[in-house]
Amino acid sequence: MSVTTTTIETTIFKALEQLEAEPDSISREAGFEQLDIDSLDLAELAQIIDEEYGVKIKGADMESLKTVGDVIDYVAARAA
């Protein structure tokens, strides 16, 4: 399966829903604070991304990723 920005976006949106973000609020522009996603949720999201795409998000990188779109772009740039 080829990794596209669309597949990454779908995976991340589903993961955020599992982390109890309001589905109607999830968008590329949405910030994690706005989605009520805390640092523990972000760690879980990073684990899902690692399992799904083999992309490890370091703590320092995670701090600079402020929106859902930032994470999607980060993964897209590093996914095999």
Helices and strands as residue ranges (DSSP letters): H 5-18, G 23-25, H 39-53, H 59-64, H 68-78
